[in-house]
């Protein structure tokens, strides 16, 4: 109580101190944001310049005569549209298959009684910690012997059925009150009906998380396509960009333009869905 | 057959119909290759000639192979370089953003963006910025009077630190999101009480924030360490394992031996080492969790 008058007297200077503190905070935040974005800004600016001006020092951030021709040139030199199409195709199919099969299996593990349930589930959990890199080579040999080398099907098959997806959804499904499905069962709904009409609609956060993880993982996957895809017409955007760089290693401005092209789809998806991205990661992160 | 038995049979059948699509794919394309990997590490095979059982010979060859030791050392170097740095950077970003703030979501999205940006594009721009003779970083260093700036990814000494830098820059935003979520879980009144007791901002950070964040820190440490041991993409695109073998990491050796040299058995032996490391870390970290993680 004795401190009260002191703090009241300190109020005006406190307000000033707060203002200074928040100015410092914003300065720090903006500096960090620039640090994060400067490589992208440089990429964008350099993609509109001549090769010789990419490394100009000091760099001219706003090009004098933007060379839009760079963007025309890369479309002629590399089939970027094919690469983007392939990536979109793989991402959509893998994400859809992953969601469908994982949620069905997770439903059975969470809600149904059947022989061997715990043993099979243990098998799933036991493999979560094993990195893909440990068995990617035998997996490739297997796919090759099935004649799936250099096909999209191989990548789909190896990425669509993961223990992680089943585990993530099962943990969420377990938390949904049993009374809801019991009531639905009395109303004559079968297990598939309960899965589709009760459990799935109530699991939007977990489904969103899995969608995002699968989407980002597939979109940015590099090693998988590197191992499996050798025909140019099958390559994904990551691999295509890498190929372009290897071929035109001295065409700096073109490489920058190609990089920007490879970023545009990601930027569009990210900007429109960033809230889901970030919340999805946050929720799965806490649960560990 | 009794009615009850028939009912069990039917409900079992329904349950299996739920599991089967995933289980089949999982068993054939994940479980089988895992078992095959173990077997393959005891075989000698070039992919064309008949496969031959050789016992532990691959492991013997591996332990005498200096490329294996170099790649193990480099992987540990990468892990030690990335884990604490990424953790500190992501915690710093999270703490800065954990308040009522205009533009908070925009800042959060910006810090997170490098994580989703395509890896190859990120690696390319990073390499160009650090280009030894023409890159803006070295131009800047020279203009500041540094006579011989490092050759970054073209130098055996600096290649790994350059990759580590790119990795921290790319991943900090991801772990920031995890820390932010954990920070939101700390009750506000704890800080309020500490302030009334006269604690400074730094004191309440050390005595409240850090201890209550340990579960998140624990999670981040596991994730980062395991991610670190699996590093490949960034290395492959930025340096291709070079110069020389300066950034040759374990997964790079696994890939290189299998797909360049067709030594599938040897490659699988190295993969077993990766598996052992990752499993030991997982077990160790879960043991340590009991000792130093405090839950509220």
Interface residues (C-beta under 8 A of the other chain):
Chain A: X25 X28 X29 X32 X33 X35 X36 X37 X39 X40 X42 X43 X46 X54 X55 X57 X59 X100 X101 X102 X104 X105 X107 X108 X109 X112 X113 X114 X115 X117 X120 X123 X124 X127 X129 X130 X131 X133 X134 X135 X136 X137 X138 X139 X140 X141 X142 X157 X158 X160 X161 X162 X163 X166 X190 X191 X195 X216 X219 X220 X222 X223 X226 X227 X237 X238 X241 X242 X245 X252 X255 X256 X259 X260 X262 X263 X266 X270 X271 X274 X275 X277 X278 X281 X282 X283 X285 X286 X288
Chain B: X11 X12 X14 X15 X16 X18 X19 X21 X22 X23 X24 X25 X26 X29 X30 X31 X32 X33 X34 X36 X37 X40 X47 X93 X96 X97 X101 X105 X107 X108 X109 X110 X111 X112 X113 X114 X116 X117 X118 X119 X120 X121 X122 X124 X125 X126 X128 X129 X131 X134 X135 X136 X139 X140 X143 X169 X173 X174 X177 X178 X180 X181 X182 X185 X215 X216 X219 X226 X229 X230 X232 X233 X236 X237 X251 X254 X255 X258 X259 X264 X267 X268 X271 X272 X274 X275 X278 X279 X282
